[in-house]
Amino acid sequence: MLAKNKLLIGITGSIAAYKTVFLVREAVKQGYDVKVVLTSAAKEFVTPLTLQALSKNKVYSELFDLEAELSMGHIELAKWADLMLIAPASANTIAKLAHGEANNLLSTLVLAKPQTTPLLIAPAMNKEMFDKVSNKENLAKLVSYGFTVLDTDQGDQACGDVGQGRMLEPEVLLNIVNQTLNNPTIDNNQNKTVTNAVGFCKSQKYVKEHSLTNDKFDVAPLAAKAKETINLSCDAERIEKELQQHIDNFQGKKIIVTAGPTREMIDPVRYITNHSSGKMGVYIAALAQKLGAKVTLIAGPLSVEVPEGIRTIKVESAEQMNNAVMEALIEIDVFIGCAAVGDFRAKEISTTKIKKANDLDELTITLVKNPDILYNVSNSTRRPKYVVGFAAETNNIDQYARTKIAAKGCDCICANDVSKENQGWNSDFNHIVLYRRDGTICDLGYDLKEKVAKLLVLDIARELYNRERE
């Protein structure tokens, strides 16, 4: 266990903010006393409540906090820290710090911190912003002030670009914090960036070097459950010909598909989820890409493999999926919300495993609503040309589908009855009925999910073709 170092983490407005949630959790597990400062923009991506639960400390965001300012709160907070880390650091915050501004709590803390307190800055932004001369000059100024500006990663970005500017992964950042404070309990030889899209894990090297080797504890390796790989082998000739007719129109179209379930954490080992496998969404993404579209698949924990070549953003919770979708919603032609997104999440996440008390027969967990992704997309100023949602229902299918299409503002609802045996969740078969905003209904019938997905993609292709020529 590390000494009780005091770590002050600043979070600014960037989609990468969700990664810092995992960094906070792991830093606390390693023995750090963590306090978090959020800018106003950061609260659009992560919530103070989540960070308060994980850090076990008050989360700060207001410069003029009357209670805190009775003791010059911003000065005391700056003096409290053994190390400050800003992750992610947006281009806006970097510019503020480079020019000595102090118009919010975070920038004021940077100016008020003692000279001897290390400050680590982890940039996160689009590659075009990162490469701008003004941004490079601002970063150079920060280095000249004695701050440590960390590298960025290169790769896929939430906006669809590929390049430099991704924030370092949580494990790498915590490694750097430990090295800066000379804490030896982390694997200092580990200098590669992990590629896990969501979560925080030790490297294979670390696990092997620190695992038990006593043969009394050795057991035979558990056989992994084989994942079903999506294949597109059973093409129906008629559908295939019709799909081919729409290739020219689909070439280069930008499409977002969401797939799979979401997971809402209750404590470090338990979560709320559903039975979605993600098959339908992955089929749709694969078929759209086959027609020449530029597909972004935003997926929860899938139980099927994604074919190579499909750009995939992995998420876990509904909030993460909502943030990833809204970040990627730039000049999108079609949105297909196939994911089974959890409607609710725990209001408070326990930082330790909730234990069963012998004297209690009940446990009460307060749930709050998750973001409504389909509504947010349908009513966005960056709304795609065609928005498709899914409704997995167990009764009153027709009524709920008609209500949903009106309430969400989308163009089409794909309704299916998941209460029926061998249909919908955890099945190779599905039965989808399309409800369109103009009042028309189209029954795609009961068939293999691959076949139903083709009929759906074909219907979307036709609708998009007709809309673009109206």
Buried (B, 14 or more C-beta within 10 A) or exposed (E): EBEEBBBBBBBBBBBBBBBBBBBBBBBBBBEBBBBBBBBEBBBBBBBBEBBBBBBEBEBBBBBEBEEBBEEEBBBEBBBBBBBBBBBBBBBBBBBBBBEEBBEBBBBBBBEBBEEEBBBBBBBBBBBEBBEBEEBEEBBEBBEEEEBBBBEBBBBBBBBBEEBBBBBBBBBBBBBBBBEBBEBEEBBEEBEEBBEEBBBBEBBEEBEEEEEEEEEEEEEEEEEEEEEEEBEBEEBBEEBEEBBEEBEEBBEEBBBBBBBBBBBBBBBBEBBBBBEBBBBBBBBBBBBBBBBBBBBBBBBBBBBBEBBEEBBBBBBBBBBBBBBBBBBBBEEBBBBBBBBBBBBBBBEBBBBEEEEEEEEEEEEEBEBEEBBBBBBBBBEBEEBBBBBBBBBBBEEEBEEBBBBBBEEBBBBBBBBBBBEBEEBBBEBEBBBBBBBBBEEEEBEBEBBBBBBBBBBBBBBBBBBBBEEEEE
